[in-house]
Amino acid sequence: MKNRVFNFSAGPATLPEDILNEIKDELLDFNGIGSSIIEISHRDKIFIEVAQKAEQQVRNLLSVSDDYDVLFLQGGATLQFSMIPLNFKHLGATASYAEVGSWSAKAIKEASKICDLRICSSSKANNFTNIDDFSEWSIDQNDAYVHYCKNETIQGIRITQSPSFGKPAFVDMSSCLFSEKIDIDQYDFIYACAQKNFGPSGITLVIAKKELLAQSSTELPNILKYNAHAAENSMLNTPNTFGWYVAGKMFDWYEANGGVDKMEERSINRTNSVYKVIDGSDFYTNPVNPEQRSICNVVFTIDDPDLETKFMSEAAEHGLQYLKGHRSVGGMRASIYNALPDDAVSTLVEFMKDFEKKNG
Ligand SMILES: Cc1ncc(COP(=O)(O)O)c(C=O)c1O
């Protein structure tokens, strides 16, 4: 379609055009039932099939064993910031949180209202541009769990190590799930909101060890209790049926496009092509330790702020949209999630080189 832009939004993010067309086609009549999928009961076998297929696809795509529950929850990744300590603070005297960027800092702020927490590592002093090796994190034997964010969407920095803290690892993978290979067995609890890599906002995937969820606090209302959601197959109440249905379409798309292995290779290649322009110039800057740079969110600045405004308005003329950095850090950010077409990245790379030539 002619008027679709190259959409670098950090989330809600772009979806494949084919999927949007399929949704459009199915919106009045899903598979000949005479209704859309969002107009029927979540308890109807037609929706249950959609839901179960999506869960199975998550298991296949990420090699999730039967030792884990896969939940489709609501309330965004943000609700997880509170649900995690509410459910699991009783597993220890304190909980360890790493402060490695804005989202992990938000998780800390929420959890500190609920449990006694310790900051086991912080990169605030270096402006979240370099994260300590796990061996330097201070985990206490009385900690209930360790929490961190694997890819900080705002600062464009990621952790590549797998956890082995001797304590359950709770990891926010909102902006990197399905973009990189992970060994699920190394994690106890993973969560991710959908609006980067698998659909519209309002649905959150939780992949967690069954034996951990079985220890959810018994004192909570059901809606806040993980094991209550698990017992009801994420249908304790009416789920976000539209989000779940679109997520299933994204999982079809992953299966048809080489799965997570391919997505990782592609994410590395595509973000490297942008980092190469940045590193090859005195005009653009990325402050992140090169070994920890995100393969999903590329942040960069131009020394002269007036040129940044010009950059974004000229980029928009080339169909390159939503490149503004997060309001808390400024600069530019190109979010390169899986559904973004390759042409978007190559057009950005050419535009950046050309803009530097004209203005550098
Ligand atoms: C890493 C990370 N964690 C959490 C969130 C919050 O997600 P939500 O807005 O769905 O609550 C975001 C959203 O952008 C994010 O990037």
The ligand as an SDF file (V2000), in Angstrom:
LIG
                    3D

 16 16  0  0  0  0  0  0  0  0999 V2000
   11.1580   -3.0510   28.5780 C   0  0  0  0  0  0  0  0  0  0  0  0
    9.7520   -2.5880   28.8540 C   0  0  0  0  0  0  0  0  0  0  0  0
    9.1520   -2.9650   29.9960 N   0  0  0  0  0  0  0  0  0  0  0  0
    7.8990   -2.5880   30.2770 C   0  0  0  0  0  0  0  0  0  0  0  0
    7.1690   -1.7940   29.4160 C   0  0  0  0  0  0  0  0  0  0  0  0
    5.7640   -1.3760   29.7990 C   0  0  0  0  0  0  0  0  0  0  0  0
    4.8050   -2.0170   29.0380 O   0  0  0  0  0  0  0  0  0  0  0  0
    3.2660   -1.6250   29.1340 P   0  0  0  0  0  0  0  0  0  0  0  0
    3.1350   -0.2300   28.6330 O   0  0  0  0  0  0  0  0  0  0  0  0
    2.5820   -2.6490   28.2720 O   0  0  0  0  0  0  0  0  0  0  0  0
    2.8690   -1.7260   30.5560 O   0  0  0  0  0  0  0  0  0  0  0  0
    7.7420   -1.3840   28.2140 C   0  0  0  0  0  0  0  0  0  0  0  0
    6.9730   -0.5490   27.2840 C   0  0  0  0  0  0  0  0  0  0  0  0
    7.4190    0.0830   26.3930 O   0  0  0  0  0  0  0  0  0  0  0  0
    9.0740   -1.7830   27.9320 C   0  0  0  0  0  0  0  0  0  0  0  0
    9.6850   -1.4010   26.7960 O   0  0  0  0  0  0  0  0  0  0  0  0
  1  2  1  0
  2  3  1  0
  2 15  2  0
  3  4  2  0
  4  5  1  0
  5  6  1  0
  5 12  2  0
  6  7  1  0
  7  8  1  0
  8  9  2  0
  8 10  1  0
  8 11  1  0
 12 13  1  0
 12 15  1  0
 13 14  2  0
 15 16  1  0
M  END
$$$$
